[in-house]
Amino acid sequence: MTSKNPMSGEVRAQTQAHVEGPLKAYAGQKPPSPGWFDEAIAHPYETHRIEVEGAEVEYLRWGDRAKPGLLLCHGNGAHAYWWAFIAPFLAKQYNVAALTFSGMGDSGTRELYSLDIFAKEQLAVMAHAGMNDVGEPPIIVAHSFGGFVTMLTGALYGDRLAGTVIVDSPVNPPGRQGGPPRRLIRPHRVYPTLNEALARFRLAPEQPCDNHYLVDYVGRRSIKQVDGGYTWKFDPKIWKRFDIGDPAERLRQTKCRIGIFRGEFSAIFPPDVGDYMFEVLGRNVPVVEIPQAQHHLILDQPIAFVAALRALLADWDHSRPHRAVG
């Protein structure tokens, strides 16, 4: 059954032994992958770790630091490598960074998490990556949970940004369920082998994804070795006393350009939610639908997503009077 909760996250720690994901069939072997993907993940990048409010935050960086900045942000329970096969397509025109929020991936953990803390992590990574040192402000592109963080960043610090792109992060109309996921705070299950952990890796909200090589790529980087076996990297305590606030009001308060992307068949972002967000933003925002994509559109239709994002960014770039376009 698919969750309708817009904050339900990208990775689900499985607790039932019988639940298996699409990687079970590969018995620990990597699925076959196309050439474009192999070339993308072979593209050179840097890995950095910085301290933000007492926790280490990891980020990856591609391209020339002298180019305009583009920060890529993942969803709940995910990590920067969700963007590692997307970023190289953007690195010719931009100084691209993908962060891993605290409590997820290989970043450090906290006692308590908040959207405000995550927004500060975005600002810190952009500063450390040199995005504030060029002639124009950066742009943030953020998927799912990362989009909710970015709505706050746009409302509070949008005067420091050239724009935000919110990717399948639904702001529901009044009366429709939303907010953080309702789940018990309990330790992750530990699996005896990496292969068994991979076999339990699934997307959340649950959906099919034909690109098993992408599911495998992000899945392997979602697992860590611990005493007794392997388990998920993300901190199960992230949602302890977590408050999402009013995302609709944050959209209204955004101090920079904003674009909205949604998957054509996203279970959590139906067309009427896109219509509502269009109205909230004064009917003056592009709402881009990625064909044949569900919520995890970066995995479902990566090339179509890149093409649509490039088109939007090029349109924004050409309309900036202060930058010559060659």
Secondary structure by P-SEA (a helix, b strand, c coil): ccccccccccccccccccccccccccccccccccaaaaaaaaccbbbbbbbcccbbbbbbbbcccccbbbbbbbccccccccccccccccccccbbbbbbccccccccccccccaaaaaaaaaaaaaaaccccccbbbbbbbcaaaaaaaaaaaaaccccccbbbbcccccccccccccccccccccccccccaaaaaaacccccbbbbcaaaaaaaaaaaaccccccbbbbccccccccccccccaaaaaaacccbbbbbbbcccccccaaaaaaaaaaaccccccccccccccccccccaaaaaaaaaaaaaaaaaaccccccc
